[in-house]
Amino acid sequence: MSDQKIWENLRCLYAEDLRGKRVTLTIAGVRDTPKGARLFCQSGESEAWDVAFKESGKDGRTPYIQLPKPNAYGKSCGLLRGFKVAVGGEPTEEQVGKKVTLYPIKSTKSATGQAIRVAVPEVMA
C-alpha cells in the first residue's frame, strides 16, 4: 500500500521533463484522479488514474503521471496500453514498487509537441 504522504506534494511529469532521455522510475502509489482534477484529452474530459513515483524531483516534489481510463468503448490510449504491457495490467496498488521506463516522443496531438510513453520490456516487444 502506498504512503498517503506522497499525494501531498505532487508535480505532474511532462515529456519535456525527460529531456529527450529514457527515465526509469519506481511506482510509489496509484489512485483514481480526484473528481475536480479530471484529465482533459483529445476526446474531452476523461476519468484517469494518478501514478506517483518514488524518485523526487530537484524541487523535492513527487512526480506523477495521469493515465486516462479506457473510454466507453473500451479503447485505451497509447500511454495506458504501454503501461499495461510493462507492469501487467491497469494501474493498481499491487504495482507499488515496480519500475517503469518513460520516454518522450514527438506528438502532433499535444499542445507542447511532445508526449510521454511507457517502454515495453524487450521480452514483450
N, CA, C and O atoms as a MOPAC input file, in Angstrom:
PM7 MOZYME 1SCF
protein

 N      0.83800 1    -1.18400 1     0.00000 1
 C      0.00000 1     0.00000 1     0.00000 1
 C      0.88000 1     1.24400 1     0.00000 1
 O      1.92800 1     1.27100 1     0.64500 1
 N      0.45700 1     2.25600 1    -0.71400 1
 C      1.27500 1     3.46200 1    -0.82300 1
 C      1.12600 1     4.34800 1     0.41400 1
 O      0.10100 1     4.33300 1     1.09600 1
 N      2.16000 1     5.10400 1     0.67400 1
 C      2.16500 1     6.08400 1     1.75700 1
 C      1.31200 1     7.26800 1     1.31700 1
 O      1.55600 1     7.83700 1     0.25300 1
 N      0.33700 1     7.64300 1     2.10000 1
 C     -0.57200 1     8.73000 1     1.71800 1
 C      0.14200 1    10.08300 1     1.60500 1
 O     -0.38100 1    10.99900 1     0.97000 1
 N      1.32300 1    10.22100 1     2.20900 1
 C      2.06400 1    11.48500 1     2.12700 1
 C      2.53200 1    11.79800 1     0.70400 1
 O      2.76300 1    12.96100 1     0.37000 1
 N      2.67100 1    10.77200 1    -0.13300 1
 C      3.13200 1    11.03500 1    -1.49800 1
 C      2.15900 1    11.91800 1    -2.26000 1
 O      2.55500 1    12.59900 1    -3.20600 1
 N      0.89400 1    11.91800 1    -1.86300 1
 C     -0.11900 1    12.68600 1    -2.58900 1
 C     -0.19700 1    14.13700 1    -2.13200 1
 O     -1.00200 1    14.90200 1    -2.66300 1
 N      0.61700 1    14.53100 1    -1.16300 1
 C      0.54300 1    15.88400 1    -0.61000 1
 C      1.34300 1    16.92800 1    -1.37900 1
 O      1.01600 1    18.11300 1    -1.31400 1
 N      2.37300 1    16.52400 1    -2.09800 1
 C      3.26000 1    17.48900 1    -2.73600 1
 C      3.61200 1    17.00900 1    -4.14500 1
 O      4.75500 1    16.64700 1    -4.42600 1
 N      2.61300 1    17.01500 1    -5.01800 1
 C      2.77300 1    16.45800 1    -6.36100 1
 C      3.23900 1    17.46100 1    -7.39700 1
 O      3.02600 1    18.66600 1    -7.26200 1
 N      3.88000 1    16.94000 1    -8.43400 1
 C      4.20700 1    17.73000 1    -9.61500 1
 C      4.02600 1    16.83600 1   -10.82500 1
 O      4.67800 1    15.79900 1   -10.95100 1
 N      3.13000 1    17.24900 1   -11.72000 1
 C      2.85500 1    16.45900 1   -12.91600 1
 C      4.11000 1    16.38500 1   -13.78400 1
 O      4.78400 1    17.39100 1   -14.00600 1
 N      4.40800 1    15.20100 1   -14.26200 1
 C      5.57500 1    14.97300 1   -15.10100 1
 C      5.18100 1    15.16400 1   -16.56000 1
 O      4.20000 1    14.58200 1   -17.02300 1
 N      5.93400 1    15.96700 1   -17.27600 1
 C      5.67800 1    16.23400 1   -18.68900 1
 C      6.81700 1    15.66600 1   -19.52900 1
 O      7.91400 1    15.44000 1   -19.01800 1
 N      6.56200 1    15.43600 1   -20.80700 1
 C      7.58100 1    14.88600 1   -21.70200 1
 C      8.85000 1    15.75000 1   -21.69400 1
 O      9.96200 1    15.22600 1   -21.76000 1
 N      8.68000 1    17.04800 1   -21.61300 1
 C      9.82700 1    17.96000 1   -21.60800 1
 C     10.73700 1    17.70700 1   -20.40700 1
 O     11.94200 1    17.94700 1   -20.48500 1
 N     10.17600 1    17.22800 1   -19.30400 1
 C     10.97100 1    16.94500 1   -18.10200 1
 C     11.95200 1    15.79400 1   -18.32300 1
 O     12.94600 1    15.67900 1   -17.60600 1
 N     11.68100 1    14.95500 1   -19.29900 1
 C     12.54400 1    13.80400 1   -19.56700 1
 C     13.77500 1    14.18600 1   -20.37500 1
 O     14.71700 1    13.40000 1   -20.47800 1
 N     13.77600 1    15.38500 1   -20.95000 1
 C     14.91400 1    15.93200 1   -21.68600 1
 C     15.46300 1    15.00100 1   -22.76400 1
 O     16.67400 1    14.85200 1   -22.92900 1
 N     14.53200 1    14.37800 1   -23.49500 1
 C     14.91400 1    13.52600 1   -24.61000 1
 C     15.49100 1    12.17900 1   -24.22400 1
 O     16.01500 1    11.47100 1   -25.08300 1
 N     15.41100 1    11.80200 1   -22.95000 1
 C     16.02200 1    10.55400 1   -22.48900 1
 C     14.98400 1     9.60700 1   -21.90400 1
 O     13.88200 1    10.01000 1   -21.53100 1
 N     15.36800 1     8.33700 1   -21.83400 1
 C     14.56800 1     7.33400 1   -21.12500 1
 C     14.87300 1     7.47200 1   -19.63500 1
 O     16.02900 1     7.61200 1   -19.23600 1
 N     13.82500 1     7.43000 1   -18.82500 1
 C     13.99100 1     7.56500 1   -17.38200 1
 C     13.23100 1     6.42300 1   -16.70600 1
 O     12.03600 1     6.24400 1   -16.94500 1
 N     13.91900 1     5.65300 1   -15.86300 1
 C     13.28100 1     4.55400 1   -15.14500 1
 C     12.91800 1     5.02600 1   -13.74400 1
 O     13.76000 1     5.53400 1   -13.00400 1
 N     11.64200 1     4.84700 1   -13.39400 1
 C     11.11700 1     5.30500 1   -12.11000 1
 C     10.40200 1     4.16300 1   -11.39800 1
 O      9.94600 1     3.21100 1   -12.03200 1
 N     10.30900 1     4.26500 1   -10.07400 1
 C      9.65800 1     3.25400 1    -9.25000 1
 C      8.27900 1     3.74700 1    -8.83500 1
 O      8.14600 1     4.85400 1    -8.31200 1
 N      7.25900 1     2.93700 1    -9.06500 1
 C      5.89400 1     3.32200 1    -8.70400 1
 C      5.77100 1     3.37900 1    -7.17800 1
 O      6.09400 1     2.41800 1    -6.47900 1
 N      5.30000 1     4.52200 1    -6.67800 1
 C      5.13400 1     4.71200 1    -5.23700 1
 C      3.67000 1     4.64900 1    -4.82300 1
 O      3.36500 1     4.35700 1    -3.66600 1
 N      2.76400 1     4.92000 1    -5.75600 1
 C      1.35400 1     4.90000 1    -5.40900 1
 C      0.47500 1     5.05200 1    -6.62900 1
 O      0.88400 1     5.60800 1    -7.64800 1
 N     -0.74600 1     4.54500 1    -6.50700 1
 C     -1.73900 1     4.63300 1    -7.57600 1
 C     -3.06100 1     5.02900 1    -6.93700 1
 O     -3.43300 1     4.51200 1    -5.88300 1
 N     -3.76700 1     5.95000 1    -7.58400 1
 C     -5.09300 1     6.33300 1    -7.09400 1
 C     -5.94400 1     6.78200 1    -8.27600 1
 O     -5.42600 1     7.07100 1    -9.35500 1
 N     -7.26000 1     6.83800 1    -8.05900 1
 C     -8.14100 1     7.45700 1    -9.04100 1
 C     -7.89200 1     8.95900 1    -8.97800 1
 O     -7.76600 1     9.52400 1    -7.89200 1
 N     -7.82200 1     9.60100 1   -10.12800 1
 C     -7.65500 1    11.05200 1   -10.14700 1
 C     -8.85800 1    11.67700 1    -9.44200 1
 O     -9.99700 1    11.31400 1    -9.73700 1
 N     -8.62600 1    12.61200 1    -8.51300 1
 C     -9.74600 1    13.24500 1    -7.80600 1
 C    -10.73800 1    13.87700 1    -8.77700 1
 O    -10.35200 1    14.34900 1    -9.84700 1
 N    -12.01100 1    13.88400 1    -8.40200 1
 C    -13.09000 1    14.36000 1    -9.27900 1
 C    -12.83900 1    15.76200 1    -9.83200 1
 O    -13.13500 1    16.01300 1   -11.00000 1
 N    -12.31300 1    16.66300 1    -9.04500 1
 C    -12.09600 1    18.02900 1    -9.50200 1
 C    -10.88800 1    18.20000 1   -10.40200 1
 O    -10.65700 1    19.28700 1   -10.93200 1
 N    -10.11200 1    17.13400 1   -10.58000 1
 C     -8.87100 1    17.22500 1   -11.35600 1
 C     -8.88700 1    16.23600 1   -12.50900 1
 O     -7.86100 1    15.63000 1   -12.81900 1
 N    -10.02400 1    16.06600 1   -13.13900 1
 C    -10.12700 1    15.10900 1   -14.23400 1
 C     -9.23000 1    15.52100 1   -15.39300 1
 O     -8.95500 1    16.70200 1   -15.60600 1
 N     -8.79500 1    14.53700 1   -16.11700 1
 C     -7.88500 1    14.73900 1   -17.24200 1
 C     -8.65200 1    15.23100 1   -18.45800 1
 O     -9.74600 1    14.74600 1   -18.74900 1
 N     -8.08300 1    16.18900 1   -19.16400 1
 C     -8.69700 1    16.64100 1   -20.40700 1
 C     -7.81000 1    16.17200 1   -21.54200 1
 O     -6.65800 1    16.58800 1   -21.65700 1
 N     -8.35600 1    15.30200 1   -22.38000 1
 C     -7.58800 1    14.77500 1   -23.51500 1
 C     -8.33300 1    15.07300 1   -24.80700 1
 O     -9.35400 1    15.76000 1   -24.79500 1
 N     -7.82300 1    14.55500 1   -25.92400 1
 C     -8.38700 1    14.89800 1   -27.23400 1
 C     -9.88800 1    14.63400 1   -27.31000 1
 O    -10.61100 1    15.37400 1   -27.97600 1
 N    -10.35700 1    13.60000 1   -26.64300 1
 C    -11.76900 1    13.24400 1   -26.73400 1
 C    -12.62600 1    13.94800 1   -25.69200 1
 O    -13.80900 1    13.64100 1   -25.55000 1
 N    -12.03900 1    14.88700 1   -24.96700 1
 C    -12.79400 1    15.60200 1   -23.94200 1
 C    -12.35300 1    15.17800 1   -22.55000 1
 O    -11.28600 1    14.59100 1   -22.37100 1
 N    -13.18600 1    15.48200 1   -21.57800 1
 C    -12.85000 1    15.15800 1   -20.20300 1
 C    -12.85400 1    13.65100 1   -20.00300 1
 O    -13.69800 1    12.95100 1   -20.56300 1
 N    -11.92700 1    13.15100 1   -19.21700 1
 C    -11.78100 1    11.71500 1   -19.03600 1
 C    -11.44400 1    11.40400 1   -17.58500 1
 O    -10.72100 1    12.15100 1   -16.92700 1
 N    -11.98100 1    10.28800 1   -17.09800 1
 C    -11.54100 1     9.80000 1   -15.79900 1
 C    -10.14400 1     9.23000 1   -15.98500 1
 O     -9.78500 1     8.79300 1   -17.07900 1
 N     -9.35600 1     9.23600 1   -14.91400 1
 C     -7.96700 1     8.81000 1   -15.04100 1
 C     -7.45600 1     8.22500 1   -13.73400 1
 O     -8.10400 1     8.30300 1   -12.69100 1
 N     -6.26700 1     7.63500 1   -13.83100 1
 C     -5.51500 1     7.21400 1   -12.66000 1
 C     -4.32200 1     8.14600 1   -12.51300 1
 O     -3.76900 1     8.61000 1   -13.51000 1
 N     -3.92200 1     8.42300 1   -11.28000 1
 C     -2.66900 1     9.10600 1   -10.99200 1
 C     -1.67600 1     8.03200 1   -10.57500 1
 O     -1.98200 1     7.19800 1    -9.72300 1
 N     -0.48900 1     8.05000 1   -11.17000 1
 C      0.57700 1     7.12000 1   -10.80200 1
 C      1.74800 1     7.97200 1   -10.32000 1
 O      2.36200 1     8.69900 1   -11.10100 1
 N      2.05200 1     7.87400 1    -9.01500 1
 C      3.14300 1     8.64800 1    -8.41700 1
 C      4.40300 1     7.79200 1    -8.35700 1
 O      4.34300 1     6.56500 1    -8.27600 1
 N      5.54400 1     8.47300 1    -8.40100 1
 C      6.83000 1     7.77900 1    -8.40800 1
 C      7.64400 1     8.10600 1    -7.17400 1
 O      7.53600 1     9.19200 1    -6.60500 1
 N      8.46000 1     7.15000 1    -6.77200 1
 C      9.27200 1     7.24900 1    -5.55800 1
 C     10.35300 1     8.32200 1    -5.67500 1
 O     10.61300 1     9.05500 1    -4.72100 1
 N     10.97500 1     8.40800 1    -6.83600 1
 C     12.08300 1     9.34500 1    -7.02900 1
 C     11.53000 1    10.76800 1    -7.07900 1
 O     10.67500 1    11.07400 1    -7.90900 1
 N     12.01300 1    11.62600 1    -6.20100 1
 C     11.51000 1    13.00500 1    -6.20300 1
 C     12.33600 1    13.86200 1    -7.15000 1
 O     13.48800 1    13.55500 1    -7.45700 1
 N     11.72000 1    14.93700 1    -7.60200 1
 C     12.40000 1    15.86600 1    -8.49100 1
 C     13.36700 1    16.74700 1    -7.72500 1
 O     13.46500 1    16.65900 1    -6.50100 1
 N     14.08500 1    17.60200 1    -8.45500 1
 C     15.03800 1    18.52200 1    -7.82400 1
 C     14.34900 1    19.44400 1    -6.82800 1
 O     14.96400 1    19.91300 1    -5.87000 1
 N     13.05000 1    19.70200 1    -7.07000 1
 C     12.30200 1    20.58400 1    -6.17500 1
 C     11.76200 1    19.84900 1    -4.95300 1
 O     11.09300 1    20.45700 1    -4.11700 1
 N     12.04700 1    18.52300 1    -4.83100 1
 C     11.60400 1    17.73800 1    -3.68800 1
 C     10.16200 1    17.25800 1    -3.79000 1
 O      9.66800 1    16.57900 1    -2.88900 1
 N      9.48500 1    17.60500 1    -4.87800 1
 C      8.09800 1    17.20000 1    -5.04600 1
 C      8.00900 1    15.82500 1    -5.70500 1
 O      8.94300 1    15.38400 1    -6.37400 1
 N      6.89000 1    15.16300 1    -5.50900 1
 C      6.66400 1    13.82800 1    -6.04800 1
 C      6.18500 1    13.90600 1    -7.49500 1
 O      5.12300 1    14.47300 1    -7.75200 1
 N      6.93900 1    13.35300 1    -8.44600 1
 C      6.47000 1    13.35900 1    -9.83600 1
 C      5.37200 1    12.31200 1   -10.03700 1
 O      5.39900 1    11.24200 1    -9.42900 1
 N      4.42000 1    12.63400 1   -10.88700 1
 C      3.36300 1    11.68200 1   -11.20400 1
 C      2.90000 1    11.89900 1   -12.63800 1
 O      3.12200 1    12.95500 1   -13.23100 1
 N      2.24800 1    10.86700 1   -13.18100 1
 C      1.61900 1    10.97600 1   -14.49000 1
 C      0.15100 1    10.60600 1   -14.33600 1
 O     -0.23200 1     9.90300 1   -13.40000 1
 N     -0.66000 1    11.08700 1   -15.26400 1
 C     -2.06300 1    10.69200 1   -15.31700 1
 C     -2.24700 1     9.74400 1   -16.48900 1
 O     -1.77700 1    10.00800 1   -17.59600 1
 N     -2.93500 1     8.64100 1   -16.23800 1
 C     -3.24200 1     7.66400 1   -17.27500 1
 C     -4.74800 1     7.66900 1   -17.49700 1
 O     -5.50000 1     7.28500 1   -16.60000 1
 N     -5.20600 1     8.09600 1   -18.67300 1
 C     -6.64400 1     8.10200 1   -18.93600 1
 C     -7.21800 1     6.69200 1   -18.87300 1
 O     -6.61900 1     5.74800 1   -19.38800 1
 N     -8.37100 1     6.55500 1   -18.24500 1
 C     -9.05200 1     5.25700 1   -18.20900 1
 C     -9.63100 1     4.97200 1   -19.59700 1
 O     -9.88800 1     5.90000 1   -20.36400 1
 N     -9.83700 1     3.69400 1   -19.92000 1
 C    -10.43000 1     3.37100 1   -21.22600 1
 C    -11.76000 1     4.09400 1   -21.41800 1
 O    -12.49100 1     4.33200 1   -20.45600 1
 N    -12.07000 1     4.44300 1   -22.67100 1
 C    -13.32200 1     5.15200 1   -22.94300 1
 C    -14.51200 1     4.19300 1   -22.87200 1
 O    -14.35100 1     3.01200 1   -22.56600 1
 N    -15.68300 1     4.70500 1   -23.15100 1
 C    -16.91600 1     3.90900 1   -23.05600 1
 C    -16.90000 1     2.69200 1   -23.97900 1
 O    -17.63800 1     1.73300 1   -23.75300 1
 N    -16.07100 1     2.72500 1   -25.00500 1
 C    -15.96900 1     1.60900 1   -25.94400 1
 C    -14.83500 1     0.65300 1   -25.58600 1
 O    -14.56800 1    -0.30000 1   -26.31800 1
 N    -14.16800 1     0.90800 1   -24.46000 1
 C    -13.07400 1     0.04800 1   -24.01700 1
 C    -11.73800 1     0.35800 1   -24.65500 1
 O    -10.78000 1    -0.39200 1   -24.46700 1
 N    -11.64700 1     1.45400 1   -25.41200 1
 C    -10.39500 1     1.80600 1   -26.08600 1
 C     -9.45700 1     2.52100 1   -25.10400 1
 O     -9.86300 1     3.42900 1   -24.37900 1
 N     -8.19400 1     2.08500 1   -25.10400 1
 C     -7.16900 1     2.68000 1   -24.24800 1
 C     -6.23100 1     3.53300 1   -25.08300 1
 O     -5.99700 1     3.23600 1   -26.25500 1
 N     -5.69000 1     4.59100 1   -24.49000 1
 C     -4.70900 1     5.43100 1   -25.17400 1
 C     -3.36400 1     4.71000 1   -25.19900 1
 O     -3.17800 1     3.71800 1   -24.49400 1
 N     -2.42200 1     5.20700 1   -26.01100 1
 C     -1.10400 1     4.59500 1   -26.14200 1
 C     -0.33900 1     4.54200 1   -24.83600 1
 O      0.35700 1     3.56300 1   -24.56500 1
 N     -0.45500 1     5.57900 1   -24.02200 1
 C      0.24500 1     5.61400 1   -22.74000 1
 C     -0.25000 1     4.49300 1   -21.83400 1
 O      0.55600 1     3.80100 1   -21.21300 1
 N     -1.55600 1     4.30800 1   -21.75300 1
 C     -2.11800 1     3.25000 1   -20.91100 1
 C     -1.79400 1     1.87000 1   -21.46900 1
 O     -1.49400 1     0.95400 1   -20.70300 1
 N     -1.84800 1     1.70300 1   -22.79100 1
 C     -1.51800 1     0.39600 1   -23.38200 1
 C     -0.08700 1    -0.01100 1   -23.03600 1
 O      0.15900 1    -1.15700 1   -22.66200 1
 N      0.84900 1     0.91700 1   -23.15900 1
 C      2.24000 1     0.62900 1   -22.81000 1
 C      2.40500 1     0.30000 1   -21.33800 1
 O      3.15200 1    -0.61000 1   -20.97800 1
 N      1.70800 1     1.04000 1   -20.48800 1
 C      1.77600 1     0.80500 1   -19.04700 1
 C      1.27300 1    -0.59900 1   -18.71900 1
 O      1.89300 1    -1.32100 1   -17.93700 1
 N      0.14400 1    -0.98100 1   -19.32100 1
 C     -0.44800 1    -2.29600 1   -19.04900 1
 C      0.49500 1    -3.42900 1   -19.45000 1
 O      0.59200 1    -4.42900 1   -18.73900 1
 N      1.18600 1    -3.28600 1   -20.57100 1
 C      2.12600 1    -4.31500 1   -21.00500 1
 C      3.34600 1    -4.33400 1   -20.07700 1
 O      3.83900 1    -5.40400 1   -19.72000 1
 N      3.82800 1    -3.16000 1   -19.69400 1
 C      5.04400 1    -3.06400 1   -18.88000 1
 C      4.86600 1    -3.62000 1   -17.47100 1
 O      5.78700 1    -4.22700 1   -16.92500 1
 N      3.68400 1    -3.41600 1   -16.87400 1
 C      3.51100 1    -3.83900 1   -15.47700 1
 C      2.48000 1    -4.94000 1   -15.28600 1
 O      2.27300 1    -5.40300 1   -14.16400 1
 N      1.83200 1    -5.36700 1   -16.36300 1
 C      0.93100 1    -6.49700 1   -16.26200 1
 C     -0.53000 1    -6.17800 1   -16.03100 1
 O     -1.29000 1    -7.05900 1   -15.62800 1
 N     -0.94700 1    -4.94900 1   -16.27100 1
 C     -2.36400 1    -4.62500 1   -16.13100 1
 C     -2.59700 1    -3.15100 1   -15.88900 1
 O     -1.66600 1    -2.34700 1   -15.89200 1
 N     -3.86500 1    -2.80900 1   -15.67800 1
 C     -4.21800 1    -1.42100 1   -15.37800 1
 C     -3.62800 1    -1.02500 1   -14.02900 1
 O     -3.32500 1    -1.89400 1   -13.21000 1
 N     -3.46200 1     0.27000 1   -13.78700 1
 C     -2.85600 1     0.72800 1   -12.53800 1
 C     -3.61600 1     0.26400 1   -11.29200 1
 O     -4.82500 1     0.46200 1   -11.17800 1
 N     -2.88400 1    -0.35600 1   -10.36100 1
 C     -3.43600 1    -0.77700 1    -9.07300 1
 C     -2.36300 1    -0.60600 1    -8.00200 1
 O     -1.18200 1    -0.44400 1    -8.30700 1
 N     -2.79100 1    -0.64500 1    -6.76000 1
 C     -1.85300 1    -0.55000 1    -5.63100 1
 C     -0.84900 1    -1.70700 1    -5.61800 1
 O      0.24800 1    -1.56200 1    -5.07900 1
 N     -1.21000 1    -2.85000 1    -6.20500 1
 C     -0.30300 1    -4.00400 1    -6.22700 1
 C      0.96100 1    -3.71700 1    -7.03000 1
 O      1.94300 1    -4.44900 1    -6.90700 1
 N      0.95600 1    -2.66800 1    -7.85000 1
 C      2.12300 1    -2.34600 1    -8.66800 1
 C      3.13400 1    -1.44000 1    -7.95600 1
 O      4.18300 1    -1.11900 1    -8.51300 1
 N      2.81300 1    -1.03000 1    -6.72800 1
 C      3.76200 1    -0.21500 1    -5.96300 1
 C      5.06700 1    -1.00300 1    -5.83200 1
 O      5.06100 1    -2.17600 1    -5.45700 1
 N      6.17500 1    -0.34900 1    -6.14400 1
 C      7.49000 1    -0.97500 1    -6.09600 1
 C      7.99300 1    -1.43200 1    -7.45900 1
 O      9.19100 1    -1.65600 1    -7.63100 1
 N      7.09000 1    -1.57300 1    -8.43200 1
 C      7.52100 1    -1.95100 1    -9.78000 1
 C      8.15400 1    -0.75000 1   -10.47500 1
 O      7.83600 1     0.40000 1   -10.17400 1
 N      9.04700 1    -1.03700 1   -11.40000 1
 C      9.72400 1     0.02200 1   -12.14700 1
 C      9.13800 1     0.12800 1   -13.54800 1
 O      8.79000 1    -0.87500 1   -14.17100 1
 N      9.03500 1     1.36400 1   -14.03100 1
 C      8.62300 1     1.61200 1   -15.41000 1
 C      9.61000 1     2.59300 1   -16.02300 1
 O     10.16600 1     3.45200 1   -15.33700 1
 N      9.81400 1     2.45100 1   -17.31000 1
 C     10.69100 1     3.36500 1   -18.03200 1
 C      9.82700 1     4.24900 1   -18.92100 1
 O      9.05000 1     3.76100 1   -19.74200 1
 N      9.97700 1     5.54700 1   -18.74100 1
 C      9.24100 1     6.53400 1   -19.53000 1
 C     10.19000 1     7.15700 1   -20.54200 1
 O     11.39000 1     7.28200 1   -20.29500 1
 N      9.63400 1     7.54600 1   -21.68700 1
 C     10.44400 1     8.23400 1   -22.69000 1
 C      9.55500 1     9.20700 1   -23.45500 1
 O      8.34700 1     8.99500 1   -23.56100 1
 N     10.14800 1    10.27500 1   -23.99100 1
 C      9.36200 1    11.26100 1   -24.74800 1
 C      9.28000 1    10.90200 1   -26.22900 1
 O     10.19600 1    10.29600 1   -26.78400 1
 N      8.17100 1    11.28400 1   -26.86000 1
 C      8.01400 1    11.14100 1   -28.31200 1
 C      7.46300 1    12.45300 1   -28.85600 1
 O      6.89000 1    13.25200 1   -28.11600 1
 N      7.64200 1    12.66600 1   -30.14900 1
 C      7.00800 1    13.81200 1   -30.80000 1
 C      5.52900 1    13.49300 1   -30.96100 1
 O      5.15800 1    12.35000 1   -31.23100 1
 N      4.68600 1    14.50900 1   -30.79500 1
 C      3.24600 1    14.29400 1   -30.90400 1
 C      2.57300 1    15.52400 1   -31.50100 1
 O      2.74500 1    16.64000 1   -31.01100 1
 N      1.81600 1    15.30800 1   -32.55100 1
 C      1.06500 1    16.42600 1   -33.13800 1
 C     -0.21700 1    16.69400 1   -32.36000 1
 O     -0.85500 1    17.73000 1   -32.55100 1
 N     -0.60000 1    15.76100 1   -31.48100 1
 C     -1.82500 1    15.91100 1   -30.68900 1
 C     -1.59900 1    16.68200 1   -29.39700 1
 O     -2.55800 1    17.13700 1   -28.77300 1
 N     -0.35100 1    16.83400 1   -28.99000 1
 C     -0.02300 1    17.51100 1   -27.74300 1
 C      0.19400 1    18.99700 1   -27.97600 1
 O      0.72100 1    19.40600 1   -29.01000 1
 N     -0.21600 1    19.79300 1   -27.01200 1
 C     -0.03200 1    21.24700 1   -27.11300 1
 C      1.45100 1    21.62200 1   -27.13000 1
 O      1.82100 1    22.65500 1   -27.68900 1
 N      2.29700 1    20.79500 1   -26.52600 1
 C      3.72800 1    21.08700 1   -26.45700 1
 C      4.51500 1    20.43000 1   -27.59100 1
 O      5.69400 1    20.72400 1   -27.78500 1
 N      3.85400 1    19.53400 1   -28.34200 1
 C      4.54500 1    18.83600 1   -29.41500 1
 C      5.26000 1    17.57800 1   -28.96500 1
 O      5.91800 1    16.91300 1   -29.76400 1
 N      5.13200 1    17.24500 1   -27.67500 1
 C      5.75000 1    16.03700 1   -27.13600 1
 C      4.75100 1    15.30600 1   -26.24700 1
 O      3.81200 1    15.90400 1   -25.72100 1
 N      4.96700 1    14.01200 1   -26.09100 1
 C      4.13900 1    13.19900 1   -25.20500 1
 C      5.02200 1    12.15400 1   -24.53100 1
 O      6.13100 1    11.87600 1   -24.98600 1
 N      4.51900 1    11.58400 1   -23.45000 1
 C      5.24400 1    10.52800 1   -22.73000 1
 C      4.69800 1     9.17400 1   -23.14900 1
 O      3.49500 1     9.01600 1   -23.36000 1
 N      5.58700 1     8.20200 1   -23.26800 1
 C      5.20800 1     6.81900 1   -23.49400 1
 C      5.92700 1     5.94800 1   -22.47100 1
 O      6.95100 1     6.34100 1   -21.91100 1
 N      5.37100 1     4.75000 1   -22.23400 1
 C      5.97400 1     3.78000 1   -21.32700 1
 C      6.65600 1     2.72900 1   -22.19500 1
 O      6.04300 1     2.16100 1   -23.09900 1
 N      7.93500 1     2.47600 1   -21.90900 1
 C      8.68400 1     1.48600 1   -22.67000 1
 C      8.17700 1     0.08800 1   -22.35200 1
 O      7.92900 1    -0.25100 1   -21.19500 1
 N      8.02700 1    -0.71400 1   -23.39300 1
 C      7.60900 1    -2.11000 1   -23.24300 1
 C      8.87000 1    -2.94600 1   -23.11500 1
 O      9.78500 1    -2.80300 1   -23.92600 1
 N      8.94000 1    -3.82300 1   -22.10300 1
 C     10.12800 1    -4.66800 1   -21.94600 1
 C     10.40700 1    -5.43900 1   -23.23500 1
 O      9.47400 1    -5.87700 1   -23.90900 1
 N     11.67900 1    -5.60700 1   -23.57900 1
 C     12.06800 1    -6.26800 1   -24.82000 1
 C     11.49200 1    -7.66000 1   -24.97100 1
 O     11.17900 1    -8.07200 1   -26.08800 1
 N     11.34200 1    -8.39400 1   -23.88700 1
 C     10.82200 1    -9.75400 1   -23.97300 1
 C      9.35200 1    -9.74300 1   -24.39900 1
 O      8.81700 1   -10.77300 1   -24.80800 1
 N      8.69500 1    -8.57300 1   -24.30300 1
 C      7.28000 1    -8.46300 1   -24.67000 1
 C      7.07300 1    -7.71300 1   -25.96800 1
 O      5.95800 1    -7.67700 1   -26.48900 1
 N      8.12600 1    -7.11200 1   -26.50100 1
 C      8.00100 1    -6.28300 1   -27.70200 1
 C      7.70300 1    -7.11700 1   -28.93700 1
 O      7.56800 1    -6.57200 1   -30.03200 1

